[in-house]
Amino acid sequence: MARRTIHIPEGTEALVRELASEGESFSATVARLIEAGAKALKRGRVPSYVGVGEGPDDLGRKAESYLRELVTSD
């Protein structure tokens, strides 16, 4: 098995840890996610863990206020 040293942002590391199965090592999780992402790209699909959609650029930060506006606009 090849060994590689990679540098990933803290946010990516947190995502990997969040998606790890119980008892799965960090390296095994990274390998699984890379393989799943590569297979999805080969099929022309975006991996399920990547958020997609349409809306304002600040939707993630202001989702609650946008939802509140929808509820109170009637």
C-alpha atoms as a printed R data frame, in Angstrom:
   type eleno elety resid chain resno       x      y       z
1  ATOM     1    CA   MET     A     1   0.000  0.000   0.000
2  ATOM     2    CA   ALA     A     2   1.356  3.405  -0.990
3  ATOM     3    CA   ARG     A     3   1.865  5.995   1.711
4  ATOM     4    CA   ARG     A     4   1.292  9.641   0.916
5  ATOM     5    CA   THR     A     5   1.523 12.817   2.927
6  ATOM     6    CA   ILE     A     6  -1.154 15.349   2.076
7  ATOM     7    CA   HIS     A     7  -2.087 18.670   3.574
8  ATOM     8    CA   ILE     A     8  -5.792 19.381   3.963
9  ATOM     9    CA   PRO     A     9  -7.631 22.362   5.401
10 ATOM    10    CA   GLU     A    10  -9.042 22.089   8.916
11 ATOM    11    CA   GLY     A    11 -12.589 22.183   7.560
12 ATOM    12    CA   THR     A    12 -11.894 19.194   5.334
13 ATOM    13    CA   GLU     A    13 -10.358 17.303   8.244
14 ATOM    14    CA   ALA     A    14 -13.446 17.994  10.324
15 ATOM    15    CA   LEU     A    15 -15.663 16.731   7.496
16 ATOM    16    CA   VAL     A    16 -13.615 13.530   7.217
17 ATOM    17    CA   ARG     A    17 -13.904 12.922  10.958
18 ATOM    18    CA   GLU     A    18 -17.659 13.567  10.803
19 ATOM    19    CA   LEU     A    19 -18.121 11.057   7.967
20 ATOM    20    CA   ALA     A    20 -15.950  8.327   9.518
21 ATOM    21    CA   SER     A    21 -17.666  5.083  10.393
22 ATOM    22    CA   GLU     A    22 -17.350  3.883  13.971
23 ATOM    23    CA   GLY     A    23 -13.887  2.430  14.538
24 ATOM    24    CA   GLU     A    24 -12.674  3.474  11.067
25 ATOM    25    CA   SER     A    25  -9.225  5.046  10.940
26 ATOM    26    CA   PHE     A    26  -8.717  8.518   9.504
27 ATOM    27    CA   SER     A    27  -6.698  7.081   6.603
28 ATOM    28    CA   ALA     A    28  -9.349  4.478   5.796
29 ATOM    29    CA   THR     A    29 -12.043  7.175   5.861
30 ATOM    30    CA   VAL     A    30 -10.057  9.427   3.524
31 ATOM    31    CA   ALA     A    31  -9.428  6.534   1.122
32 ATOM    32    CA   ARG     A    32 -13.128  5.577   1.142
33 ATOM    33    CA   LEU     A    33 -14.278  9.152   0.511
34 ATOM    34    CA   ILE     A    34 -11.753  9.683  -2.287
35 ATOM    35    CA   GLU     A    35 -12.853  6.458  -3.956
36 ATOM    36    CA   ALA     A    36 -16.546  7.351  -3.605
37 ATOM    37    CA   GLY     A    37 -15.938 10.835  -4.987
38 ATOM    38    CA   ALA     A    38 -13.849  9.557  -7.894
39 ATOM    39    CA   LYS     A    39 -16.475  6.962  -8.814
40 ATOM    40    CA   ALA     A    40 -19.210  9.606  -8.689
41 ATOM    41    CA   LEU     A    41 -17.183 11.910 -10.937
42 ATOM    42    CA   LYS     A    42 -16.647  9.088 -13.409
43 ATOM    43    CA   ARG     A    43 -20.417  8.706 -13.575
44 ATOM    44    CA   GLY     A    44 -20.770 12.469 -14.006
45 ATOM    45    CA   ARG     A    45 -22.547 12.937 -10.675
46 ATOM    46    CA   VAL     A    46 -21.621 15.077  -7.721
47 ATOM    47    CA   PRO     A    47 -20.940 13.074  -4.526
48 ATOM    48    CA   SER     A    48 -23.891 13.099  -2.122
49 ATOM    49    CA   TYR     A    49 -21.836 14.839   0.562
50 ATOM    50    CA   VAL     A    50 -21.374 17.941  -1.592
51 ATOM    51    CA   GLY     A    51 -24.105 20.508  -1.119
52 ATOM    52    CA   VAL     A    52 -25.742 21.702  -4.308
53 ATOM    53    CA   GLY     A    53 -28.634 23.943  -5.054
54 ATOM    54    CA   GLU     A    54 -29.705 27.424  -5.943
55 ATOM    55    CA   GLY     A    55 -30.257 30.467  -3.827
56 ATOM    56    CA   PRO     A    56 -28.555 33.542  -2.409
57 ATOM    57    CA   ASP     A    57 -24.815 33.349  -1.749
58 ATOM    58    CA   ASP     A    58 -25.394 33.962   1.969
59 ATOM    59    CA   LEU     A    59 -28.099 31.285   2.359
60 ATOM    60    CA   GLY     A    60 -26.024 29.215   4.787
61 ATOM    61    CA   ARG     A    61 -25.560 32.151   7.148
62 ATOM    62    CA   LYS     A    62 -29.004 33.704   6.814
63 ATOM    63    CA   ALA     A    63 -31.261 30.666   6.287
64 ATOM    64    CA   GLU     A    64 -33.287 31.304   9.429
65 ATOM    65    CA   SER     A    65 -34.019 34.906   8.527
66 ATOM    66    CA   TYR     A    66 -35.030 33.921   4.978
67 ATOM    67    CA   LEU     A    67 -37.368 31.245   6.347
68 ATOM    68    CA   ARG     A    68 -38.800 33.712   8.869
69 ATOM    69    CA   GLU     A    69 -39.533 36.150   6.024
70 ATOM    70    CA   LEU     A    70 -41.401 33.444   4.126
71 ATOM    71    CA   VAL     A    71 -43.548 32.561   7.144
72 ATOM    72    CA   THR     A    72 -44.398 36.168   8.044
73 ATOM    73    CA   SER     A    73 -44.971 37.415   4.464
74 ATOM    74    CA   ASP     A    74 -48.521 35.997   4.221
